[in-house]
């Protein structure tokens, strides 16, 4: 019985890794579609998000089934509950990749941005891809040093996001109203992507250590209306 339970926990972790990997691919493709005005790639990201949503539902079903049948306690309970929370956070990251792809699709055949704002958002996109890849690695090996690295990488995203407002407010930088809207939205999507990655990092740290201080995340304290 214990062997079967252990197998179920391992399957839960493996599925989280697969889901995170799909999100890493999604954000990489979404930012590429944005940079290159690639309609086909943008459509791929939008379609793939349905698969990510389906993976979240399957993970939730797995977790609830384990809770009902095995009634885990202590560390085992922490593993299952953390898995449920992690799947929800990773799904939100997939949603944000889809939002980026929507902007790329909406501006086709042109790129959404140009000039210094395009360069900065492209840099944010590269940083988001890096963060997503770190999240996948973290879920595989649960390395606390990697969790700390994700937080540092998110600091870079936060700084780039701050700089995006400087460009938007700089009257010497020509931008149409649509470009201003797109710049603000894209900056927000990519900044939130990093915030959710930090949430994953802190929850994995909690999972490993059992220390609730790791799970405290002021960025995750926003209302559902601002969940993305």
C-alpha positions in Angstrom: 0.0 0.0 0.0 2.8 2.4 0.9 4.6 1.5 -2.3 1.6 2.5 -4.4 1.2 5.8 -2.5 4.8 6.6 -3.1 4.3 5.9 -6.8 1.3 8.2 -6.9 3.3 11.0 -5.3 6.1 10.5 -7.8 3.6 10.6 -10.6 2.2 13.9 -9.2 5.7 15.4 -9.2 6.4 14.2 -12.7 3.2 15.7 -14.1 4.0 19.0 -12.5 7.4 19.0 -14.3 5.7 18.2 -17.6 3.2 21.0 -17.1 6.0 23.5 -16.2 7.9 22.4 -19.3 4.9 23.1 -21.5 4.7 26.5 -19.9 8.4 27.2 -20.6 7.9 26.3 -24.3 4.7 28.4 -24.4 6.4 31.6 -23.1 9.4 31.0 -25.4 7.1 30.7 -28.4 4.9 33.6 -27.3 7.9 36.0 -27.0 9.3 34.8 -30.3 5.9 35.4 -32.0 5.9 38.9 -30.5 9.4 39.7 -31.7 8.9 38.3 -35.2 5.2 39.0 -35.8 4.7 35.3 -36.4 1.0 34.5 -36.6 1.4 30.7 -36.8 3.6 30.5 -33.6 1.2 32.8 -31.8 -1.7 30.5 -32.7 0.3 27.5 -31.5 0.7 29.1 -28.1 -3.0 29.9 -27.8 -4.0 26.4 -28.8 -1.4 24.8 -26.5 -2.9 26.6 -23.5 -5.9 24.3 -23.6 -3.5 21.4 -23.1 -2.0 23.2 -20.1 -5.4 23.8 -18.7 -6.3 20.1 -19.1 -3.1 19.1 -17.3 -4.1 21.3 -14.4 -7.5 19.6 -14.2 -5.9 16.2 -14.4 -3.4 17.1 -11.6 -6.2 18.4 -9.4 -8.1 15.1 -9.9 -5.0 13.2 -9.0 -4.4 15.2 -5.9 -8.0 15.0 -4.7 -8.1 11.3 -5.4 -4.9 10.8 -3.3 -6.4 12.9 -0.4 -9.6 10.9 -0.4 -8.1 7.4 -0.7 -4.8 7.7 1.2 -5.7 10.4 3.8 -2.1 11.5 4.0 -0.7 13.3 7.1 2.4 15.3 8.0 5.0 15.5 5.1 2.9 13.4 2.7 0.0 15.8 3.2 2.3 18.8 2.5 3.4 17.1 -0.7 -0.1 16.6 -2.0 -1.5 20.0 -1.0 1.6 21.8 -2.4 1.1 19.9 -5.7 -2.4 21.2 -5.9 -1.3 24.8 -5.3 1.6 24.5 -7.6 -0.5 23.3 -10.5 -2.8 26.3 -10.2 0.2 28.7 -10.2 1.8 27.1 -13.2 -1.5 27.2 -15.1 -1.6 30.9 -14.5 1.8 31.2 -16.0 0.5 29.4 -19.1 -2.4 32.0 -19.2 0.1 34.8 -19.2 2.0 33.2 -22.1 -1.3 33.0 -24.0 -2.0 36.7 -23.3 1.4 37.6 -24.8 0.5 35.5 -27.9 -2.8 37.3 -28.1 -1.0 40.6 -28.5 1.3 39.2 -31.1 -1.7 37.8 -33.1 -3.7 41.1 -32.7 -0.9 43.2 -34.3 0.0 40.8 -37.1 1.4 41.5 -39.7 3.2 44.2 -37.8 5.1 43.9 -34.6 3.3 45.3 -31.6 6.1 47.6 -30.6 9.2 49.3 -32.1 12.1 51.3 -30.9 13.4 51.2 -27.3 10.2 49.7 -26.0 10.4 46.8 -28.4 14.0 46.2 -27.2 13.0 46.3 -23.5 10.0 44.0 -23.9 12.1 41.6 -25.9 14.6 41.6 -23.0 11.8 41.0 -20.5 10.6 38.1 -22.7 14.1 36.5 -22.7 14.2 36.9 -18.9 10.8 35.3 -18.6 12.0 32.3 -20.6 15.0 31.9 -18.4 12.7 32.0 -15.3 10.4 29.4 -16.8 13.3 27.1 -17.5 14.5 27.5 -13.9 11.0 26.6 -12.6 11.1 23.3 -14.5 14.5 22.5 -13.2 13.4 23.4 -9.6 10.4 21.1 -9.8 12.7 18.3 -11.0 15.4 18.6 -8.3 13.9 20.8 -5.5 17.3 22.6 -5.2 16.9 25.5 -2.7 19.8 27.3 -4.3 17.8 27.3 -7.6 14.7 28.6 -5.7 16.8 31.5 -4.5 18.1 32.1 -8.1 14.5 32.3 -9.4 13.8 35.1 -6.9 16.9 37.0 -8.1 15.9 36.5 -11.8 12.5 37.9 -10.9 14.2 41.0 -9.5 15.6 41.6 -13.0 12.1 41.4 -14.5 10.8 43.8 -11.9 13.5 46.3 -12.8 12.8 46.0 -16.5 9.1 46.5 -15.8 9.9 49.7 -13.9 12.0 50.9 -16.8 9.1 50.3 -19.2 7.1 53.0 -17.5 10.0 55.4 -17.9 9.9 54.8 -21.7 6.1 55.1 -21.9 6.3 58.4 -20.0 9.2 59.8 -22.0 7.8 62.3 -24.5 10.8 62.0 -26.7 9.9 58.4 -27.5 7.2 58.3 -30.2 4.5 55.8 -29.5 1.0 55.4 -30.8 -1.9 55.0 -28.3 -2.1 51.4 -29.3 1.6 50.9 -28.6 1.3 52.5 -25.2 -1.6 50.1 -24.3 0.4 47.1 -25.7 3.5 48.2 -23.8 1.7 48.5 -20.5 -0.1 45.2 -20.9 3.0 43.2 -22.1 5.1 44.6 -19.3 2.4 43.6 -16.8 2.0 40.1 -18.3 5.8 39.4 -18.2 6.2 40.9 -14.7 3.4 38.8 -13.4 4.9 35.7 -15.0 8.0 36.2 -12.9 5.9 36.8 -9.8 4.2 33.4 -10.2 7.6 31.8 -10.7 8.6 33.2 -7.4 5.4 31.7 -5.9 6.5 28.3 -7.2 10.0 28.8 -5.8 8.7 29.7 -2.3 6.2 26.8 -2.3 8.8 24.3 -3.3 11.1 25.7 -0.5 8.2 25.2 1.9 7.7 21.7 0.5 11.4 20.8 1.1 11.8 22.5 4.5 8.3 22.7 6.0 9.2 26.2 7.1 6.2 28.4 6.5 8.3 31.5 6.1 9.3 30.3 2.7 5.6 30.2 1.6 4.9 33.8 2.5 4.5 35.7 -0.8 3.2 39.2 -0.8 3.0 39.1 -4.5 0.6 36.3 -4.4 -1.7 38.2 -2.0 -3.5 40.0 -4.8 -7.2 39.4 -5.4 -8.5 37.0 -8.0 -9.4 40.0 -10.1 -5.7 40.6 -10.5 -4.6 36.9 -10.6 -2.9 37.2 -14.0 
